[in-house]
Amino acid sequence: MNHYFLNNNLSSTMGLGWYTQYMYTNQTDDNDRHLLFTSLYYNIKHTPVIKAGYFFNTYLLKINIRHSILALNDLM
């Protein structure tokens, strides 16, 4: 499996920030996996670090059906 990552963090002097992470995986059975996490946050306190915000997370798996059916037939 090969994993590819993209990470990004933007922050402002007003305490607002936006963090994004994306991961793509090409799996050995020709399937693909996509993971996305993004968060919009506000930095309430610097020491200790306290942040509050909203986040969004999604997961997508692209399945190669032809390959999966052949694998199931091998088991029978």
Secondary structure, 3 states (H helix, E strand, C coil): CEEEEEEEEEECCCCEEEEEEEEEEECCCCCEEEEEEEEEEEEEECCCCEEEEEEEEEEEEECCHHHHHHHHHHHC
